[in-house]
């Protein structure tokens, strides 16, 4: 029998020394998205995927936790930018339920894939702000999985507001600059709902 250990998910080494003035709030949605797009650029530069995300206090603009796509270097399909940002926010606040600590917003450089969409529904975020569209990620070869065509409406029914296409052209530019590995592209989507 194998010895099972605690699950530890790696974060990038450069993340640990990332310099940002966390005392400075990000009151405007464009400021938040700009930070997230910069995270996506830095992720590419440091060997990660072309996606960035962050959790902010919706009322104060305080950065709670950043995230980048670290799937390939971290050797874990869980390490999407949104999942990392949400997990680090939960860790920072000491709870799996963010809503019990205030009103929080997930800002992501690209609309969530099926995995990230599922995760964010259970975290207690009040809103999600997206840059590029899912189609933009698909256009460079990423497989976004079987998302409901009505994902936006379904989130709103759960009390999660959705804002799309904030700084989309800048987010698309980062996606298009990516020359790294396109993981999960071999998975067949032919049997997935359209």
N, C-alpha and C positions, 0 to 999 in steps of 0.2 A: 504494500500500500504506500502511496506517495504521501509525503508530508506536505500538508497544505498550510500556507502562511497567510498573514494579513495581506490584503491587496494594497499595494502602494503604486500610485500612478506618478510617473516622472513629469516634472515640469522642466522646461529648458534652463540650462545653466545661466544663459544670458538674462533670463527672466528674474533671477535672484539678485542681479545687480542693475536691473533696469532702473534708470533714473527718471523719476517724475515727481513733481511736487504734489503729493497727495493731499496737502492741506488746501490746495487751490481747487475750488469747485468748478464744475463744467455745467453752467446753468442752461446753455443753449443746446438744442439737439444736434446742431451742426458741429459744435465743439466736441460733443460726445462721439459723433460719427467720425470726425476727423481723427480722434485718438484711436478708434477701432481700426480705421483704414491704415493708420501708421503701424499699428500692431501687426496687421496682415503683411505689410511690407517688410517689417523687421523679422517676421516669421520666415518669409521666403529667404531673406538675406542670411538667416541662421540655419537653413536646412529644413524648415518646416513647411507646412502647406499654406496656401494663399488665403487664409481666413483668419479674421480677428473678431473678438467679442469682448464685452465688458458689462458688468453689472454696476448700476449707479443708483444712489438714493434718488428717487424721482422728485422729491421735494427740495432737496438741497443741492443736487448735482454732484454730490460726493462720490468719488470712485470707490467702490467697495472691492471689486476684484476684476482683473483683466484675464483674458484667455486667448490662446492662439491654437491653431491646428498643429498638433504634434504627433499625429498618427504614425507616420513612417519612422521618424527617429525614436519615438517612444515605444514603438512596437506594440501598439494597442489601438484597436478600432474605436475605443471609447474616447480617445483624446481629440475630439472635435473642439473647436474654439469655444462654442457655446457651453458645452459640457464642462470644460475646464473652468470657465468664468463662473458658472453656476456653482460648481463644486467648491471652488475657492471662496466664493461669497458665503456659502453655507458654513464652511470651515471658519471663516473670519467672524461670522455672527453666532457660531456655535449652535446652529439649528438646521434641520433639513427643511424647515418651513419658513421661508423668508418673510411671508406676510405677517407673521407674528412679531416681526421686528421693525415694521414700517412698510412703506410703499417703494418697490424697487422696479427698475426698468432694465431689461436686457437689450443692449445695442449690439447688433451684429452686422458684419460687412456684407453678408449674403443671407438671403432668406434661409430659414432652417431646413435641413434635410429631415427625413422621416425620424431618424434617431433623436436629433436635437429637438424636434417638435414634440416628441413624446416626453422627453425629459423636462422641458420647460413647463409643460402643463402641470407637473406635480410639485414645482418648486415654490409656488406662491408669488411669482412675479406679477405685477399689475399691468405691465405693458412690454411690448417688444417693438423695437425700431430696426428696420432692415435697410441695407444699402442696395446692393445688386439683387437682381431677381434670381430665382432658382434656374431659370432658363439660361442665364449668363454663365452659371457654373457648369451646366450641362454642355454649353457651347464649347467649352475647353476640354470636355471629356469626363467630368465628374458625374457619377451616378448618384442621384439624390434620393433614390429609393421611392417606395410607393406612398406618396403623400396624398391625402384626400384633396380633391379639387376644391373643397369648401373649407380648407384649413383655417383661413382667415375668419370666416364666420363662426367656425367651431371654437376658436380661441375667444372670440368676442362673447359667445354664449357662456364661456367659463369665466367671464369677467376680465379677460386680458385684452387690452386695447392693442391694435396693430397699426403701425405706420410703415409704409413701404416707400421705396425709391428715394430715400434721403441720400443725397450725394452719390446717386447711382453711377454716374459716369466715372467718378474717381474710384469707386469700388470695382467697377468693371475693368478699369485700367490696370489695377493690381492683379486681378484674375488673369488678364491677358498677358501680363509680364511673367507669369509662372512657367518655368521650364522643367520643374521637378517631376517626381513620380505621380502619376494619376492612379491612385489606388482604387480598388473595387470596380474598375472599369470593365473587368472581365465578367462581372456578375450579370446574368441575363435579366433583362427587364421585360422580356416579351410577354410574360404571364402576369405582369402587374397591372392593376387597374389604371386606366388613362385618366 
